[in-house]
Amino acid sequence: MSERALGANRRRPVTVRTVLRAVKAVFGSVGRLLATVIMVSIITGCIVASVLTVYVLQYIGAEDEINLDTVRLGYTSIIYNYNEAGEPEVLQRLYIGGEDRVWRSYDEITENTKNAIVAIEDKRFWEHNGVDWKRSAGAFVNLFIPIYDTQEGGSTITQQLIKNLTDDDEFRIERKIREIFRALNLSQRYSPEQILEAYLNVVPFGNGTNGIQAAAETYFGKNASELTLAESASIVGITQKPTAYNPFLNPENNKKRQEHVLFEMLDQGYITQREYEDAKNEPLRFKQAEYQEEIDATQNWFVDHVIETVIEDLMEQKGYTKTYATEQLYQGGYRIYTTVDMDIQNYLEDFYKNTDQFPAVYNEEYPQSACVITDPNGKLLALVGGIGEKTGARMFNRASMAKRQPGSSIKPLAAYALSFEYDDITWSTMVEDSPITLEEPGKAPKSWPTNYYSGYDGLMTVDIAIQRSTNTIPVKLVQYLTPQRVFDFLKNDLQMDSLVEREVVNGAVKSDINLSSMALGGMTYGVTPMEMAGGYQIYANGGYFTKPYCYTEVRDADGKLILQADTTARRVISQETSVVVNKLLQRVVTGPRGTGVQANLGNMPTAGKTGTSTDDNDQWFIGITPYYVCQVWLGYDVNQRIRYGTYGPPVLWKSIMAPLHEGLEYASFPESDGVVARTYCTISGDLATDKCGSTGSGWYKTSNIPGNCIGHAVAEDSVAVDPNDDGGTDFGIEVDDSSGDGGTAVRGEFDLDFGRFNKSR
């Protein structure tokens, strides 16, 4: 082997340069790799950032839907009654979805309540801009590494408000990002005070309550503005875990939580050591029994009527649809001030729970009934829409919804009101109880109507006709007045909206402008008990009508007047007419032939009228005293004859009203200088003279006093003849010159039928 070949096989020596070159090559490769990784990361990051930016921007826009100006929607409406001191009390709370909400402004919430919620929920609330970044970061880290206990969570009051308003509470990162941006935006548009006010009005406090006012009423029976420090801390402590800290369910847990809230308030300087100790030691008196009583109570008949009336008035006066009116009533935070007398309402509801105190009937099933009680001026005090235990809300309310034929109870409002008003009749006007000939197209003429008693009794006074509830006489009066005029009075002046002017049903024309409807109550559908009670007030107050009203006003959550009842009394008949008819209706209760004598209270003036529809399907008594107007009705929802031994409505009326008048001071009905008492002849109906053998006492409008009776004075010296051959008992009359003035004696005739109501227009 040559030396050259031998040298070629020798290893070359390792030099520093060689090492450096190798290192450089390695680092170059690593550098290129790192650069590649970095570039890929940057590109990826840019893509991710772009996507995230788009994603975030998407939710930045989403929060624009949150508007605190509309937060008050969905709040509890409250129906109030007035107590004996004239102060409003909560009668019923109206809300849907099981959430009781009542709005209170920032100034109506105590400082202790506001400080308590900030201390326990968001101690840096007054400093941050809607998001507590320190707290949020800690909560985020704690999701992965539970370093410390974040019992209070990472959300601020602003974020919790958003969660409550949007119901957006998914446990996802994107939801949290959405919430953060919404909170930042909300804090830019609203002050901390506005945000805190909204939060305290929407946050759940357990037992279906939302907001501090509802919670204050539920747990302590007071307004939010009246809460003590101890009570505020107790309620505020509920928010984190409404079930665990519910004072009704877990009072011990609530007490521990309350003390924790108080400690945080002390630690953060909101209260002194003395206030802390006093609040800890203050007994908490929860209203659990009252709460249970309220949720167990069924909405009463009066509340049902108020709800329906307010909905109807919102539709009529505000132009709302029925759906929107109902939503506003249940979610608009309305305040409805009613006229109910809760003592009377409770008494009436108890009375109607069973039929123990009702008059007996022979039917297998007892009929239904309704009762309406107002004061003499249309103020609704109480009502019941059916017999038995009330089992639901907004049930069919017979007192205000059932249209039933009123029978003879319509006569004082229809036939007699206008006849007296126009001076067509007096107390003692003689009218013949006899039928008229009724002619209808396509039908043979017939004699009509019949009386509930057998036959017809000839001439009788208006007094007797009303006492006996004679049918023929009001028919003749309405025929003379015309059904149209009577209909207009009932429909327009007494606002009986149930009456039908003209309606086509299955091709047939229906109308209440006829003798049967206006004189005898045989109407197309009938009228409601409420309408009948409203009508009879004109005989209790001197001739004024006010449509029965169940509330005085309705206001929204801000106190703005939404509805106001029309309580204006409008004169519809003269005071003189009212007084005379009232005294005639007292005769129905006290007179010898009165159909309502069993309603006589004895110790209080009572007037009224019975009414029965065809076949005894509907039975009525509407009675008035100086204190009340009370209507009672008996009947079946599906027409069925009521079989009885004693006519029931007057008996039922007295059973209800006698206890209500116990202890009341004796009072009188309105009187009038235009009404006078006179003695009349029961044969002629004119004012009695000393020649009249049979007399009675009556009351007369000074504008329509009958003349003196001349029939008996003439008859004493006359001879009975019938020169006209008309069957009438006439007398030949000779008048001598008893005065000595040389006058010529006069011969003439006098028909004893002179007193008969026989007018024509």
ABEGO torsion letter per residue (X at the ends): XBAAAAAAABBBBBBAAAAAAAAAAAAAAAAAAAAAAAAAAAAAAAAAAAAAAAAAAAAAAAAAABBAAAAABGBBBBBBBBBAAGBBBBABBBBBGGBBBBBBBAAABBAAAAAAAAAAABAAAAABAGBBAAAAAAAAAAAABBABBBAAEABBAAAAAAAAAAGBABBBAAAAAAAAAAAAAAAAABBAAAAAAAAAAABBAEGGBBEAAAAAAAAAGBBAAABBAAAAAAAAAAAABAAAABAAABAAAAAAAAAAAAAAAAAAGABBAAAAAAAAABBBBBBAAAAAAAAABBBBAAAAAAAAAAAAAAAAAAGBBAAAAAAAAAAAGBBBBBABBAAAAAAAAAAAABAAABBBBABABBBBBBBBBBBAAGBBABBBAEBEBBABBGBBBAAAABBBBAEAAAAAAAAAAAAAAAGABBAABBBBBBBBBBBBBGBBBBBOBBBABBEBAEBBBAAAAAAAGBAAAAAAAAAAAEAAAAAAAAAAAAGBAABBABBBBGGBBBBABBAAAAAAGBBAAEBBAAAAAAAAAAAAAGGBBBBBBABABBBBAAGBBABBBBABBBBABBAAAAAAAAAAAAAAAABAABAAAAABAGABBBBEBBBBBBGGABBBBBBBBAABBBBBBBEBABBBBBBBABBAAAAAAAAAAAAAABGBBBBBBBBBAABBBBBBBAAAGBBBBAABABBBBBBBBAABBBBBBAAAAAAAABBBBBAAGAGBBBBBBBBBBAAGAGBBBBBBBBBAAAABBBBBX
